[in-house]
Amino acid sequence: MNEEAQMCLEEAKEGMENSIKHLKKELQKLRTGKANPNMLSGITVDYYGAQTPLEQMANISTPDARQIVIQPWDKNVIGNIIKEIQAANLGFNPQDDGEVIRIMVPELTEERRKDLVKRCKQEGEDAKVGIRGARKEAKSTAKNLQKEGLSEDEEKELEDEIQKLTDKYVKKVDEIVDEKEKDIMEF
């Protein structure tokens, strides 16, 4: 396989890898009943006029499996942090004691678990769409390479490699989603 074809494969692989990374990041936000600081990732708080990620303005820890403790470096923003956590609609009820914010992570109901599994599967489908988008782009590049002098056999071989790569990453998505589902449904 020539250098341009190899480059096409590398670009497809990179695009598919990015879909996997995004899937893992999104699935980390889904709570499984166990406290995890990542549950709060993506929350930004108004800090003197600037939207600042929560993890950049407070120490977030999990002293036990049911509790998240947020210790802001500036006590004046406790109200804003609580407001943003509630606005994020994560199902948490933050408690303020003046120094730290405590979040008790409630047990998941069966209905809530099923909703989370649905969301998990949707994230998996979104990742597969991203993978197929990378495949489409790579196939288009392969067609262009053929117009620029790549033989038909080499182009066919490249498309086969692209498909193998796609199948590998789709399988990886299914494995990641299945693992998260088991984690969610675990009592």
Summary of the structure (lengths in Angstrom):
residues: 187
radius of gyration: 22.1
end to end distance: 50.6
largest distance: 70.9
contacts: 561
relative contact order: 0.19
helix: 64%
strand: 14%
